[in-house]
Amino acid sequence: MSAEYGGRTGRQGRLSQWLRGRRPKEAADDGGREALLLAAAAAGLPLAPAAHPAPGYRCSCDRVGCPTPARHPVSFAWQTQSTTDRGQIERWARHQPDANFITATGMVHDVLDVPLEAGREALERLLADGIEVGPVAETGDGRMLFFTLTRGTPEDEDEWWPCELDCHPETMDEHPGLRWHCRGSYVLVPPSRLPGEGLDVHWVHGPEQALPDPLSLLEHLTDACARHHVGQDSDHQSGGAWPLRH
């Protein structure tokens, strides 16, 4: 993984202001895709190419019954391939114009991944309490991603401490509430596209925001997820439609 984790510059701030005045799809369609990827890399998020949607709600990997269409890396070596190197990302973006991109978690940053409605509620409360939330993205399949500092990678592998909230790509369906993406996991980064009309991944707060400590967000996120879960149970018991699990 590249060690060139860029600083946050005035240029990134101007880029963020420009992007906030545009819809994510417009930015991606008119050349903003590469600018968004480079801004994420400059903020220290290591990137690697990922699959993209294919006609008929299929995945570009052409795997029959792909369990995560357009949401997975194209290479099994994505952890070592992930980089913040500007030249490499420019080459990938230009040679693979349809590709989505993932960012590998657990080295520089983690991601707290929650249901969209719970995430929006938590974000509102965090901002009202004056807590710095850092980069935040929304996904078209109903999730909100809070990017945070990583818990760290100890020199001694035996000292790595696990967490019951840890989420790995192959266990996504087992974590319908809060998912904590750390070492060995990844998430899509904007401007990724998902199968379905107009579904994408876009920034709510841009990557130029400083990464916060995950523990500063965790209480608000877990409380919001608990309320969201109770609301789902209430709808189910009252005869309402059971919400989709993303």
C-alpha positions as CSV (number, residue, x, y, z in Angstrom):
1,M,0.0,0.0,0.0
2,S,1.3,3.4,-0.9
3,A,2.7,5.5,2.0
4,E,2.0,8.8,0.2
5,Y,-1.0,10.0,2.2
6,G,-1.5,13.6,1.1
7,G,-2.4,16.5,3.3
8,R,-5.6,18.5,3.1
9,T,-5.0,21.6,1.0
10,G,-6.8,24.8,0.0
11,R,-7.3,23.2,-3.4
12,Q,-9.3,20.4,-1.8
13,G,-11.5,22.9,0.0
14,R,-12.2,24.7,-3.2
15,L,-13.0,21.4,-4.9
16,S,-15.4,20.5,-2.1
17,Q,-17.2,23.8,-2.4
18,W,-17.5,23.3,-6.2
19,L,-18.9,19.8,-5.7
20,R,-21.4,20.9,-3.1
21,G,-23.0,23.1,-5.7
22,R,-23.4,20.3,-8.2
23,R,-25.4,17.0,-8.2
24,P,-23.1,14.0,-7.8
25,K,-24.2,12.5,-11.1
26,E,-23.4,15.7,-13.0
27,A,-19.9,15.8,-11.4
28,A,-19.2,12.2,-12.3
29,D,-20.5,12.6,-15.9
30,D,-18.5,15.7,-16.9
31,G,-15.0,14.7,-15.8
32,G,-15.6,15.2,-12.1
33,R,-15.1,11.5,-11.5
34,E,-11.4,11.7,-11.7
35,A,-11.3,14.8,-9.5
36,L,-13.4,13.1,-6.8
37,L,-11.1,10.1,-6.8
38,L,-8.0,12.2,-6.6
39,A,-9.5,14.2,-3.7
40,A,-10.2,11.0,-1.8
41,A,-6.6,9.8,-2.4
42,A,-5.2,13.2,-1.4
43,A,-7.1,12.9,1.9
44,G,-5.3,9.6,2.5
45,L,-7.9,7.0,1.4
46,P,-6.1,4.2,-0.4
47,L,-8.0,3.3,-3.6
48,A,-8.3,0.3,-5.9
49,P,-10.6,-0.4,-8.9
50,A,-13.9,-2.2,-8.4
51,A,-16.5,-3.8,-10.5
52,H,-19.3,-1.8,-12.0
53,P,-23.0,-2.3,-13.0
54,A,-23.7,-4.2,-16.2
55,P,-27.0,-4.2,-18.2
56,G,-29.8,-6.2,-16.6
57,Y,-28.8,-5.5,-13.0
58,R,-25.7,-7.6,-13.5
59,C,-22.1,-7.2,-12.3
60,S,-19.3,-6.5,-14.7
61,C,-17.4,-9.5,-13.3
62,D,-19.9,-11.8,-15.1
63,R,-19.9,-14.1,-12.2
64,V,-23.2,-16.0,-12.2
65,G,-25.2,-14.9,-9.2
66,C,-22.5,-12.4,-8.0
67,P,-23.5,-11.8,-4.3
68,T,-22.3,-8.1,-4.3
69,P,-22.8,-6.8,-7.8
70,A,-20.7,-3.7,-8.6
71,R,-19.6,-3.6,-4.9
72,H,-16.3,-5.6,-4.9
73,P,-12.7,-5.1,-6.1
74,V,-11.7,-6.5,-9.5
75,S,-8.5,-8.0,-8.1
76,F,-7.9,-10.5,-5.3
77,A,-4.8,-8.4,-4.5
78,W,-6.9,-5.3,-3.6
79,Q,-5.3,-4.9,-0.2
80,T,-1.7,-4.6,-1.6
81,Q,-2.9,-2.9,-4.7
82,S,-4.7,-0.1,-2.9
83,T,-2.8,3.2,-3.2
84,T,-3.0,7.0,-2.9
85,D,-0.5,7.5,-5.7
86,R,-1.9,10.2,-8.0
87,G,-0.4,8.8,-11.2
88,Q,-1.7,5.3,-10.6
89,I,-5.2,6.5,-9.8
90,E,-5.2,8.7,-13.0
91,R,-4.2,5.7,-15.1
92,W,-6.8,3.5,-13.6
93,A,-9.5,6.1,-14.0
94,R,-8.7,6.8,-17.6
95,H,-8.1,3.2,-18.7
96,Q,-11.2,1.9,-16.8
97,P,-13.7,4.6,-17.4
98,D,-16.7,2.5,-16.1
99,A,-15.0,1.2,-13.0
100,N,-16.1,1.9,-9.5
101,F,-13.4,2.3,-6.8
102,I,-13.1,0.9,-3.3
103,T,-11.0,2.1,-0.4
104,A,-9.3,-0.4,1.8
105,T,-10.1,0.1,5.5
106,G,-8.0,-0.7,8.6
107,M,-4.7,1.0,7.7
108,V,-5.4,4.7,7.6
109,H,-9.2,4.8,8.2
110,D,-12.1,2.7,9.4
111,V,-15.7,3.2,8.3
112,L,-18.8,3.0,10.5
113,D,-21.6,1.9,8.1
114,V,-25.2,2.3,9.3
115,P,-28.8,2.2,7.8
116,L,-29.5,5.4,6.0
117,E,-32.3,6.7,8.1
118,A,-30.4,5.9,11.3
119,G,-27.3,7.6,9.9
120,R,-29.2,10.8,9.0
121,E,-30.7,11.0,12.4
122,A,-27.2,10.5,14.1
123,L,-25.6,13.0,11.7
124,E,-28.2,15.6,12.7
125,R,-27.6,15.0,16.4
126,L,-23.8,15.0,16.0
127,L,-23.8,18.3,14.2
128,A,-26.2,19.8,16.8
129,D,-23.9,18.7,19.5
130,G,-20.9,20.3,17.8
131,I,-19.1,17.0,17.2
132,E,-16.8,16.9,14.2
133,V,-18.0,14.0,12.0
134,G,-15.4,14.0,9.2
135,P,-16.2,12.5,5.7
136,V,-19.6,11.0,5.3
137,A,-21.1,9.3,2.2
138,E,-24.5,8.0,1.3
139,T,-25.1,4.9,-0.8
140,G,-28.1,4.3,-3.2
141,D,-28.8,1.0,-1.5
142,G,-29.7,2.6,1.8
143,R,-26.5,3.0,3.9
144,M,-24.6,5.9,5.3
145,L,-20.8,5.6,5.7
146,F,-18.9,7.6,8.4
147,F,-15.2,7.6,7.7
148,T,-13.0,7.7,10.9
149,L,-9.4,7.2,12.0
150,T,-8.5,3.6,12.2
151,R,-8.1,1.8,15.6
152,G,-4.5,1.1,14.5
153,T,-2.5,-1.9,13.4
154,P,-0.2,-3.1,16.2
155,E,3.4,-4.2,15.4
156,D,2.7,-7.5,17.1
157,E,-0.2,-9.3,15.4
158,D,-1.1,-11.1,18.6
159,E,-2.0,-7.7,20.1
160,W,-4.7,-7.1,17.5
161,W,-7.9,-6.7,19.5
162,P,-11.2,-7.8,17.8
163,C,-14.5,-6.2,18.0
164,E,-17.9,-7.9,17.7
165,L,-18.9,-5.0,15.3
166,D,-16.1,-5.8,12.8
167,C,-17.5,-6.4,9.4
168,H,-15.8,-8.2,6.5
169,P,-17.1,-8.1,2.9
170,E,-18.3,-11.7,3.0
171,T,-20.3,-11.1,6.2
172,M,-22.3,-8.0,5.1
173,D,-25.7,-9.7,5.3
174,E,-25.0,-10.7,8.9
175,H,-24.8,-7.1,9.9
176,P,-28.0,-5.3,8.9
177,G,-27.5,-2.7,11.6
178,L,-24.1,-1.1,12.4
179,R,-21.1,-2.5,10.5
180,W,-17.5,-1.5,11.5
181,H,-15.2,-1.9,8.5
182,C,-11.6,-2.1,9.7
183,R,-8.7,-4.3,8.7
184,G,-9.5,-6.7,5.9
185,S,-12.6,-4.8,4.7
186,Y,-13.4,-2.1,2.2
187,V,-16.2,0.2,1.1
188,L,-17.1,1.9,-2.2
189,V,-16.0,5.5,-2.6
190,P,-17.8,8.3,-4.6
191,P,-18.6,8.5,-7.4
192,S,-19.4,4.8,-7.6
193,R,-22.6,3.5,-9.4
194,L,-24.8,0.7,-8.2
195,P,-27.2,-1.6,-10.1
196,G,-30.5,0.1,-10.7
197,E,-31.7,3.4,-12.1
198,G,-29.8,6.4,-10.7
199,L,-28.3,4.6,-7.7
200,D,-24.9,5.8,-6.7
201,V,-22.5,6.5,-3.8
202,H,-21.9,10.2,-3.1
203,W,-20.4,12.5,-0.5
204,V,-22.5,14.3,2.1
205,H,-19.4,15.7,3.8
206,G,-16.3,15.7,1.5
207,P,-13.1,13.8,2.1
208,E,-11.2,17.0,3.0
209,Q,-12.8,16.8,6.4
210,A,-10.4,15.6,9.1
211,L,-11.0,11.9,10.2
212,P,-12.5,11.8,13.7
213,D,-11.9,9.2,16.4
214,P,-14.5,6.5,15.9
215,L,-15.4,6.4,19.5
216,S,-16.6,10.1,19.3
217,L,-19.3,8.9,16.9
218,L,-20.1,5.5,18.2
219,E,-22.6,6.3,20.9
220,H,-24.8,8.4,18.6
221,L,-24.6,5.8,15.8
222,T,-25.5,2.9,18.1
223,D,-28.3,4.8,19.7
224,A,-29.8,5.8,16.3
225,C,-29.4,2.2,15.0
226,A,-31.2,0.9,18.1
227,R,-34.1,3.3,17.6
228,H,-34.2,2.4,13.9
229,H,-34.4,-1.3,14.8
230,V,-37.2,-0.8,17.3
231,G,-39.1,1.1,14.7
232,Q,-38.7,-1.8,12.3
233,D,-40.0,-4.2,14.9
234,S,-43.0,-2.0,15.6
235,D,-43.9,-1.8,11.9
236,H,-43.6,-5.6,11.6
237,Q,-45.8,-6.3,14.7
238,S,-48.4,-3.8,13.6
239,G,-48.8,-5.6,10.3
240,G,-46.8,-3.1,8.2
241,A,-44.4,-4.2,5.5
242,W,-41.1,-5.5,6.7
243,P,-38.4,-3.1,5.6
244,L,-35.8,-4.1,3.1
245,R,-32.5,-5.3,4.7
246,H,-29.6,-3.8,2.9
